[in-house]
Amino acid sequence: MVMIRHARAADLPQIKSVLKSVDEDIAAQSWDNFRVAEKSGIVVGIVKIDEYKDYCFLSSLALQPSEQNQGIASFLMAQSLAQTKKDVYIYTIIPEFFRRFGFAPTAPPPFLPKKDKMECARCHPALCVCMVKRHAA
């Protein structure tokens, strides 16, 4: 059974492990605003949604490779998005995954973090799409 909860300081080594397992740059991460998917007491997935004054930004979503394709990322996303009360933006190379949650492509607004801060140049810049999920008022 998978449980979704806010990360605690003691989770940081496991969060780093999940991020490293999918080759995300952990140096660029601050360690607040993470939610974790926990299975049998072990963190198997993470999502990070930072809240700003007028919007939220989803900067990380990752699962241990052995836990992928089991619905855990979808469960983690659904639970986390249910907690947001603002529009949520993301840069992604897998827009088809995020469309399932109501995200739609958009031009990056000027207030978003710059793509270079979000590792897009290191990733696949030609494939990177800005998307938004509008909060239903």
Number of C-alpha atoms within 10 A of each C-alpha: 7 17 14 19 15 15 21 13 9 8 16 15 11 16 26 17 19 22 21 14 14 13 11 19 13 14 7 10 15 9 15 14 15 22 23 28 24 19 15 9 9 12 24 24 27 28 23 23 21 17 16 11 6 10 18 20 19 19 17 18 20 24 24 17 12 9 14 13 10 9 10 22 21 15 15 24 20 13 14 19 18 9 8 15 15 19 17 21 25 27 25 23 17 11 18 11 13 19 14 11 13 12 20 18 17 13 9 17 10 7 9 15 14 13 14 10 10 19 15 18 12 9 14 11 14 9 12 17 18 19 21 23 20 15 14 7 5
